[in-house]
Amino acid sequence: MKKIVVIEDNFEVRDNLVEILELSGYEVYQAEDGIKGVAMVQEHLPDLILCDVMMPRLDGYGVLKILSSGDSTKYIPFIFLTAKSEKIDFRKGMNLGADDYLTKPFDDTDLLETIQRRLNKAAERGSQTTNQSRSFFSKDRATAEILQLCQESELRSYDKSEVIYRSGTRCHWVYLVKSGRIKSYRSNEFGKELILNIHDEGDLFGHVDALTQKSHRESAETLDHAEVFHIAIDRIENLMLNQADSANALLRILAERISHGEEQLLELAYSSVRRKTANAILKITEGSQSEVEISRDDLAKIAGIAKETLIRTMSEFKSQGLISVDRDRIQVLQKEALESIPQ
């Protein structure tokens, strides 16, 4: 029997879906929000996921991003359910990797035919991972455990350019991005900033200093309106002491961050201005097929070069057809060409 997870916050819609699917011979699991849905998918590893777009706590886009990064969940067919029919919503979902899209209200026949079509395609490409055995370390289980903490944590909203914490202040929380983008950065004695990371939906930040029990060595500020979970440090520490997967996951995140820092130092020391600018653009537009908004000032801080130098180099890229630029909006047109710019 094929398993399907339904993630939908509207009880009537969810109940109707479950009834239709169970009558059609599917084993159905249901969740009323994105956080519970992610945990349910990672626990049951279904054959297909039906997920609403607009939900509280964690929306459908955030669910898809988290699941598509998991080794055991990234190939599970994912179908969005939404009351919205605008083209931009459809495009965003497909750009993030959704397999299909159904607009509510939908016909029962269309629903079942779409599900069967996606199950058939998954079987044909031979990449379904629901029957794979789990290793001792499971990044997905660790992610589910951390997301479970979010259900009991405070969710705060921030306006654009609002500071979340400053360098030198005491650590009280580990943070997880529900929506929006956060920049972490350091400043020298003259006030010049270098952006270290851009944190998107589903990303943890602030954990390095929190776990080493030090004051913040960097600052964090929103790039646009954002919602952020504040997870108490003692909850994370308790999770690491009692859950081996979570401890290993955070250690791997720390190792990746160290590796990223080393690469960034090498780039700042030896890369050309064109290479630094290209890497900054690729970093900020990673995973997006549409335009991304960021100020020239922030982009220069990511590249580690003067704003005037960045603007001049971007103009060269634009004239060469590598990118399109509309005020603070940037879109990569020739990714491979940017990646191949010499050091």
Rosetta blueprint (number, residue, H / E / L):
1 M L
2 K L
3 K E
4 I E
5 V E
6 V E
7 I E
8 E L
9 D L
10 N L
11 F H
12 E H
13 V H
14 R H
15 D H
16 N H
17 L H
18 V H
19 E H
20 I H
21 L H
22 E H
23 L H
24 S L
25 G L
26 Y L
27 E E
28 V E
29 Y E
30 Q E
31 A E
32 E L
33 D L
34 G H
35 I H
36 K H
37 G H
38 V H
39 A H
40 M H
41 V H
42 Q H
43 E H
44 H H
45 L L
46 P L
47 D L
48 L E
49 I E
50 L E
51 C E
52 D E
53 V L
54 M L
55 M L
56 P L
57 R L
58 L L
59 D L
60 G H
61 Y H
62 G H
63 V H
64 L H
65 K H
66 I H
67 L H
68 S H
69 S L
70 G L
71 D L
72 S L
73 T L
74 K L
75 Y L
76 I L
77 P L
78 F E
79 I E
80 F E
81 L E
82 T E
83 A L
84 K L
85 S L
86 E L
87 K H
88 I H
89 D H
90 F H
91 R H
92 K H
93 G H
94 M H
95 N H
96 L L
97 G L
98 A L
99 D L
100 D E
101 Y E
102 L E
103 T E
104 K L
105 P L
106 F L
107 D L
108 D H
109 T H
110 D H
111 L H
112 L H
113 E H
114 T H
115 I H
116 Q H
117 R H
118 R H
119 L H
120 N H
121 K H
122 A H
123 A H
124 E H
125 R H
126 G L
127 S L
128 Q L
129 T L
130 T L
131 N L
132 Q L
133 S L
134 R L
135 S L
136 F L
137 F L
138 S L
139 K H
140 D H
141 R H
142 A H
143 T H
144 A H
145 E H
146 I H
147 L H
148 Q H
149 L H
150 C H
151 Q L
152 E L
153 S L
154 E E
155 L E
156 R E
157 S E
158 Y E
159 D L
160 K L
161 S L
162 E L
163 V E
164 I E
165 Y E
166 R L
167 S L
168 G L
169 T L
170 R L
171 C L
172 H L
173 W E
174 V E
175 Y E
176 L E
177 V E
178 K E
179 S E
180 G L
181 R L
182 I E
183 K E
184 S E
185 Y E
186 R E
187 S E
188 N L
189 E L
190 F L
191 G L
192 K L
193 E E
194 L E
195 I E
196 L E
197 N E
198 I E
199 H E
200 D L
201 E L
202 G L
203 D L
204 L E
205 F E
206 G L
207 H H
208 V H
209 D H
210 A H
211 L H
212 T L
213 Q L
214 K L
215 S L
216 H L
217 R L
218 E L
219 S E
220 A E
221 E E
222 T E
223 L L
224 D L
225 H L
226 A E
227 E E
228 V E
229 F E
230 H E
231 I E
232 A E
233 I H
234 D H
235 R H
236 I H
237 E H
238 N H
239 L H
240 M H
241 L H
242 N H
243 Q L
244 A H
245 D H
246 S H
247 A H
248 N H
249 A H
250 L H
251 L H
252 R H
253 I H
254 L H
255 A H
256 E H
257 R H
258 I H
259 S H
260 H H
261 G H
262 E H
263 E H
264 Q H
265 L H
266 L H
267 E H
268 L H
269 A H
270 Y H
271 S L
272 S L
273 V H
274 R H
275 R H
276 K H
277 T H
278 A H
279 N H
280 A H
281 I H
282 L H
283 K H
284 I H
285 T L
286 E L
287 G L
288 S L
289 Q L
290 S L
291 E L
292 V E
293 E E
294 I L
295 S L
296 R H
297 D H
298 D H
299 L H
300 A H
301 K H
302 I H
303 A H
304 G L
305 I L
306 A L
307 K H
308 E H
309 T H
310 L H
311 I H
312 R H
313 T H
314 M H
315 S H
316 E H
317 F H
318 K H
319 S H
320 Q L
321 G L
322 L L
323 I E
324 S E
325 V E
326 D E
327 R L
328 D L
329 R E
330 I E
331 Q E
332 V E
333 L L
334 Q L
335 K H
336 E H
337 A H
338 L H
339 E H
340 S L
341 I L
342 P L
343 Q L
